[in-house]
Amino acid sequence: MIIPLLLAVQAPATAVYADCLSGHINADARMVKPPADEAGRLAIFDDAAKTCATARAKVPKTQTALLDRIDASLKQVLANPQAAEAEFGTDPLERETP
């Protein structure tokens, strides 16, 4: 999940939150075979956001807009993974070697 991590570089205080979200989403057992419906995929985000609420609360209030952008970008990727892949490509670590 490169998008939130790139945004987090802009404000180091948000990096812990972005890493928490990304880590929990990627580690979620449902991501092995993500739900076909958008609501099911967004539930994965919601669960990660609840788990990472403490990390988010530690970020200064001046960074709220950036936190909201991180949330929105992750939701967008989960809501429409095909569009995200078309726009940003796949993670180089996941690509098959020729």
Backbone bond lengths (Angstrom), bond angles and torsions (degrees), N, CA, C in turn:
res aa  C-N    CA-C-N  psi(-1)  N-CA   C-N-CA  omega(-1)  CA-C   N-CA-C  phi
1 M - - - 1.430 - - 1.528 107.90 -
2 I 1.264 116.17 79.62 1.447 123.79 -176.03 1.525 112.97 -71.04
3 I 1.314 118.68 -34.70 1.465 121.83 -173.77 1.526 112.04 -55.22
4 P 1.331 119.93 -55.61 1.457 118.34 -178.34 1.517 112.82 -65.21
5 L 1.311 116.74 -30.64 1.455 118.60 179.93 1.522 111.05 -70.17
6 L 1.333 117.26 -36.27 1.460 119.75 176.27 1.521 110.82 -65.51
7 L 1.318 116.50 -41.10 1.464 119.63 177.03 1.521 110.66 -63.75
8 A 1.306 116.63 -36.80 1.456 120.79 -176.96 1.519 112.22 -66.64
9 V 1.323 117.84 -25.47 1.456 120.67 179.12 1.523 110.30 -61.62
10 Q 1.322 116.90 -29.81 1.458 121.05 -179.58 1.522 111.86 -65.77
11 A 1.284 118.11 -27.96 1.466 122.17 -179.02 1.527 108.23 -142.99
12 P 1.340 116.94 99.62 1.462 120.30 -176.40 1.528 114.38 -53.19
13 A 1.315 117.30 -27.49 1.469 119.43 -179.64 1.524 111.61 -64.99
14 T 1.315 117.59 -23.87 1.461 120.78 -179.26 1.525 112.52 -88.75
15 A 1.316 117.29 -10.94 1.468 120.68 -175.66 1.521 112.23 -60.54
16 V 1.312 117.56 -39.65 1.466 120.50 -179.27 1.525 109.86 -63.34
17 Y 1.322 116.82 -42.43 1.465 120.60 178.98 1.528 110.86 -65.55
18 A 1.319 117.26 -47.71 1.465 120.73 -179.72 1.522 110.84 -60.81
19 D 1.317 116.68 -41.38 1.460 120.99 179.00 1.525 110.88 -65.63
20 C 1.323 116.54 -39.74 1.462 121.38 178.21 1.527 110.04 -61.07
21 L 1.326 116.92 -50.30 1.467 120.59 179.84 1.523 111.18 -59.46
22 S 1.310 115.33 -51.57 1.456 120.48 -178.08 1.525 111.10 -58.81
23 G 1.312 115.57 -45.85 1.457 120.36 -179.31 1.516 112.96 -62.07
24 H 1.323 116.34 -44.02 1.467 119.60 -179.27 1.528 112.05 -70.24
25 I 1.307 116.89 -37.08 1.463 119.52 177.57 1.527 109.79 -65.45
26 N 1.321 116.42 -47.77 1.463 120.01 -178.41 1.524 112.58 -66.53
27 A 1.327 117.59 -29.65 1.467 121.25 -178.97 1.530 112.90 -86.11
28 D 1.318 117.12 -11.39 1.464 120.66 -178.26 1.528 109.95 -63.33
29 A 1.304 116.42 129.78 1.470 121.38 -178.39 1.526 112.19 -58.72
30 R 1.321 117.39 -28.05 1.472 120.42 179.56 1.522 112.33 -68.08
31 M 1.349 117.26 -17.99 1.459 120.25 -179.30 1.526 112.32 -77.08
32 V 1.328 117.72 -12.45 1.464 119.81 175.97 1.523 108.81 -60.11
33 K 1.315 115.50 -44.68 1.468 121.97 173.73 1.525 105.73 -135.99
34 P 1.348 116.91 86.41 1.468 120.37 -174.81 1.526 112.62 -55.61
35 P 1.329 115.97 146.30 1.465 120.21 178.30 1.529 110.80 -57.06
36 A 1.309 115.96 145.23 1.465 120.82 -179.97 1.525 111.69 -70.94
37 D 1.334 116.31 -30.93 1.466 118.81 -177.36 1.530 111.24 -88.87
38 E 1.325 114.80 146.74 1.463 121.57 -178.62 1.523 111.47 -59.28
39 A 1.318 117.65 -41.73 1.468 121.18 -178.78 1.529 110.79 -60.32
40 G 1.304 116.91 -38.92 1.458 120.65 178.61 1.518 112.21 -65.65
41 R 1.329 116.49 -39.80 1.473 119.97 178.45 1.527 110.66 -70.17
42 L 1.334 116.78 -38.05 1.465 119.27 178.97 1.526 111.55 -69.98
43 A 1.321 117.82 -25.28 1.467 120.86 175.24 1.528 110.31 -63.89
44 I 1.318 116.79 -32.06 1.469 120.83 176.23 1.526 109.10 -63.36
45 F 1.343 116.77 -43.83 1.465 120.32 176.73 1.524 110.31 -61.55
46 D 1.324 116.87 -46.77 1.464 120.71 -177.91 1.523 111.52 -57.87
47 D 1.325 116.63 -42.36 1.463 120.11 178.62 1.525 111.21 -64.99
48 A 1.330 116.68 -41.38 1.463 120.41 178.05 1.529 110.45 -65.24
49 A 1.332 117.12 -40.78 1.464 120.94 -179.98 1.527 111.18 -62.81
50 K 1.330 116.72 -39.13 1.470 119.87 177.28 1.522 110.41 -64.32
51 T 1.326 116.17 -42.80 1.459 120.65 179.98 1.527 110.95 -64.46
52 C 1.328 116.89 -34.60 1.464 121.62 -175.60 1.530 113.27 -95.35
53 A 1.317 117.77 9.61 1.468 121.18 -177.96 1.525 111.89 -58.68
54 T 1.315 117.33 -36.45 1.466 120.43 179.40 1.524 110.56 -64.80
55 A 1.329 117.01 -42.63 1.467 120.74 178.43 1.526 110.25 -64.19
56 R 1.323 117.28 -39.78 1.467 120.94 178.86 1.527 110.54 -65.00
57 A 1.320 117.07 -39.92 1.465 121.12 -178.27 1.527 112.16 -64.43
58 K 1.313 117.24 -23.58 1.471 121.11 -179.23 1.525 112.99 -82.08
59 V 1.327 117.50 -11.70 1.463 121.50 179.98 1.524 108.50 -79.18
60 P 1.336 117.74 135.24 1.469 120.09 179.84 1.529 112.05 -55.83
61 K 1.319 115.39 143.75 1.472 121.80 -178.70 1.529 111.87 -57.50
62 T 1.321 117.33 -24.67 1.466 120.17 179.03 1.523 112.02 -66.73
63 Q 1.316 117.58 -15.39 1.461 122.26 -178.84 1.534 113.19 -100.49
64 T 1.329 117.48 9.89 1.465 121.33 -176.81 1.525 112.26 -56.79
65 A 1.317 117.77 -41.44 1.470 120.30 -179.31 1.527 110.88 -61.73
66 L 1.314 117.13 -39.42 1.458 120.38 179.08 1.528 110.88 -68.44
67 L 1.323 116.35 -39.70 1.470 119.73 176.30 1.525 110.51 -60.86
68 D 1.320 116.19 -41.05 1.463 120.52 178.68 1.532 111.14 -64.19
69 R 1.332 117.17 -36.76 1.467 120.71 177.25 1.524 110.89 -67.32
70 I 1.324 116.90 -38.36 1.467 120.80 176.96 1.523 109.35 -61.92
71 D 1.333 115.94 -47.86 1.470 120.27 178.43 1.528 110.83 -58.50
72 A 1.321 116.25 -47.30 1.466 120.64 -177.32 1.527 111.45 -62.97
73 S 1.325 116.98 -40.21 1.464 118.76 -178.70 1.522 111.15 -68.07
74 L 1.316 117.05 -39.51 1.465 119.57 177.95 1.521 111.16 -66.84
75 K 1.319 116.39 -41.57 1.468 119.55 177.50 1.526 110.63 -62.00
76 Q 1.319 116.41 -40.09 1.459 120.72 -179.86 1.530 110.41 -63.30
77 V 1.317 116.80 -42.86 1.464 120.65 178.88 1.524 110.55 -63.93
78 L 1.329 117.08 -42.43 1.461 120.02 -179.97 1.527 112.03 -71.98
79 A 1.318 116.81 -35.01 1.464 120.49 -178.90 1.525 111.53 -69.38
80 N 1.318 116.38 -37.89 1.462 120.06 -177.23 1.526 109.63 -140.44
81 P 1.321 117.64 75.49 1.465 120.58 -175.84 1.531 113.56 -62.88
82 Q 1.327 117.89 -31.15 1.463 120.03 179.75 1.529 110.92 -66.16
83 A 1.320 117.14 -41.67 1.464 120.57 178.71 1.521 110.41 -66.28
84 A 1.321 117.08 -39.52 1.462 120.41 179.01 1.524 110.49 -64.78
85 E 1.319 116.60 -41.43 1.462 119.73 178.73 1.521 110.80 -65.49
86 A 1.324 117.09 -39.74 1.464 120.86 178.83 1.525 111.05 -64.36
87 E 1.335 116.23 -37.74 1.465 120.15 -178.17 1.517 112.51 -78.37
88 F 1.330 116.91 -43.23 1.459 120.28 -171.55 1.524 114.02 -109.32
89 G 1.319 118.45 -8.63 1.459 120.97 -177.13 1.511 110.71 78.23
90 T 1.307 115.19 179.26 1.458 119.43 179.19 1.513 109.66 -94.81
91 D 1.283 115.33 160.33 1.455 121.55 177.24 1.527 107.86 -63.85
92 P 1.334 118.64 129.38 1.464 120.19 -178.47 1.532 113.59 -55.19
93 L 1.311 117.54 -27.81 1.456 119.95 179.96 1.522 111.76 -71.58
94 E 1.311 117.32 -21.32 1.454 121.24 -177.84 1.532 112.68 -94.07
95 R 1.292 117.16 -10.77 1.467 120.13 -177.92 1.521 110.05 -72.37
96 E 1.305 113.70 145.21 1.458 118.52 175.42 1.521 108.26 -80.11
97 T 1.309 115.97 144.86 1.458 119.21 177.45 1.521 109.24 -80.02
98 P 1.319 116.87 143.48 1.477 120.02 -178.16 1.517 112.19 -66.91
